[in-house]
Amino acid sequence: MFDNFMRSFGASQPSSCILVVEDEISIREAITLALREEGYQVITAEDGRQALNLITNALPREDGSAAIDLILLDLMLPYVNGLDVCRILRQQGNLTPILILSARGTEMDIVVGLEIGADDYLAKPFGLRELVARCRVLLRRSSRTQSTSSEQATLQFQDITLYLQEYKVTVRDQLVNLSPKEYTLLELFMQNPRRVFSRDQLLERVWGMQSMSDPKTVDVHIRWLREKLEVDPSSPRYIITVRGFGYRLG
């Protein structure tokens, strides 16, 4: 399956490739059709084990970029569930954007999915137009991050160092493990020190879907960032709350 997919790239620059991991055939086929109509390359997996094998065996393109640009991941999967797939990939250092698709859409389900490393969460049932829009946002954000990484090696603010090409952050010379969204949020702050961002601005700049996400999502990620960066998260000196406006770095 994957050999045929790789051959389909040919010698020219490929369009973005999306891996759809979904065990319900009707949903998988509908998503695949919608994405291919938008011009995306699509490969599919029916369970978590197959998905991990596809990702592990995906050889990079000739220009060194990853062969899979985005993963759409159902949670209720045979053999290895979606949460475990996401957790395994992040533990391995794989930063491919992940959009979780799940019938479980409570606030706690969403928080758990984001906390283990997903970049976005879409509850079923969902519209295919919204799904395509979210895919487009994640791919665009990933492309911008890679472009920035090639231009500048590090960002520095006080005791925080962000290594763009390595997706690594140290605080007081200690390595800090951030989720992809936490990393992207910190990167935005460090590119704009002391600039105040509202919650809506952060949603638009980091999540890319101002009208689709709850502003509380920002507060949750700010709290997680503080817990990892600050000596005393209850009295932060890096990420500061500007009451009535939003947040700033320093």
Residue pairs with C-beta under 8 A, 6 or more apart in sequence:
1 43
1 54
2 43
2 54
2 57
2 58
5 17
5 41
5 43
6 59
6 67
8 41
9 41
9 61
13 63
14 41
14 61
15 39
15 40
15 41
16 40
16 41
16 69
16 70
16 139
17 40
17 41
17 42
17 43
17 67
17 68
17 69
17 70
18 35
18 40
18 41
18 42
18 43
18 68
18 69
18 70
18 71
18 72
18 135
19 42
19 43
19 44
19 45
19 51
19 54
19 55
19 68
19 70
19 71
19 72
20 28
20 31
20 32
20 35
20 42
20 43
20 44
20 45
20 72
21 44
21 45
21 47
21 48
21 50
21 51
21 71
21 72
21 73
21 74
21 77
21 82
21 85
22 28
22 31
22 44
22 46
22 72
22 74
22 101
23 46
23 47
23 74
23 76
23 77
23 78
24 74
27 74
27 124
28 44
28 46
30 128
31 72
31 128
31 131
32 42
32 44
34 128
34 131
34 132
35 42
35 132
35 135
36 42
38 132
38 136
40 135
43 54
43 68
45 51
45 54
46 78
47 77
47 78
47 79
47 80
48 77
48 78
48 79
48 80
48 81
48 82
48 84
48 85
49 78
49 79
49 80
50 79
51 71
51 73
51 77
51 80
51 85
52 80
52 85
52 88
52 89
54 68
55 68
55 71
55 89
55 94
55 96
58 66
58 67
58 68
59 67
60 66
60 67
61 67
65 146
66 96
68 96
69 96
69 97
69 139
69 142
70 96
70 97
70 98
70 99
70 135
70 138
70 139
70 142
71 89
71 96
71 97
71 98
71 99
72 99
72 101
72 131
72 135
73 82
73 85
73 86
73 98
73 99
73 100
73 101
73 118
74 82
74 100
74 101
74 102
75 81
75 82
75 83
75 100
75 101
75 102
75 104
75 113
76 82
76 102
76 103
77 85
80 88
82 100
82 102
83 112
83 113
83 116
86 98
86 100
86 113
86 116
86 117
86 118
87 116
87 117
89 96
89 98
89 117
90 116
90 117
90 179
90 180
95 167
95 180
97 119
97 120
97 138
97 139
97 141
97 142
97 180
98 117
98 118
98 119
98 120
98 180
99 118
99 119
99 120
99 121
99 122
99 134
99 135
99 138
100 113
100 118
100 120
100 121
100 122
101 122
101 124
101 126
101 131
102 109
102 113
102 121
102 122
102 123
102 124
103 123
103 124
104 123
105 121
105 123
105 124
109 121
110 121
110 123
110 217
111 220
113 121
114 121
114 179
114 181
114 217
114 220
114 221
115 179
115 224
116 179
117 179
117 180
119 138
119 180
119 181
120 134
120 137
120 138
120 207
120 209
122 130
122 131
122 134
130 212
133 209
134 209
134 212
137 207
137 208
137 209
138 208
140 208
141 184
141 206
141 208
145 184
145 187
148 164
148 187
149 164
149 165
150 165
152 164
153 163
153 164
153 165
154 161
154 162
154 163
154 164
155 161
155 162
155 164
155 187
155 190
155 191
156 162
156 190
157 189
157 190
157 193
157 238
157 249
157 250
158 238
158 250
159 171
159 172
159 173
160 169
160 170
160 171
160 186
160 190
160 229
160 238
161 169
161 170
161 171
162 168
162 169
162 183
162 186
162 187
162 190
163 169
163 170
164 187
167 183
168 175
169 175
169 176
169 178
169 183
169 186
170 176
171 228
171 229
176 228
176 229
177 228
178 186
178 225
178 228
179 224
181 206
181 207
181 221
182 221
182 224
182 225
182 228
184 206
185 202
185 206
185 221
185 222
185 225
186 225
186 229
188 197
188 202
188 205
188 206
189 197
189 239
189 247
189 248
189 249
190 249
192 249
193 249
193 250
194 248
194 249
194 250
195 248
195 249
196 242
196 245
196 246
196 247
196 248
197 205
197 246
197 247
197 248
198 245
198 246
199 215
199 218
199 219
199 246
200 210
200 215
201 246
202 218
202 246
202 247
203 209
203 210
203 213
203 215
203 217
203 218
204 210
207 213
207 217
218 247
222 239
222 247
223 233
225 239
226 233
226 236
226 238
226 239
227 233
229 238
229 239
230 236
230 237
230 238
230 239
231 237
237 250
238 249
238 250
239 247
239 248
239 249
240 247
240 248
240 249
240 250
241 247
242 248
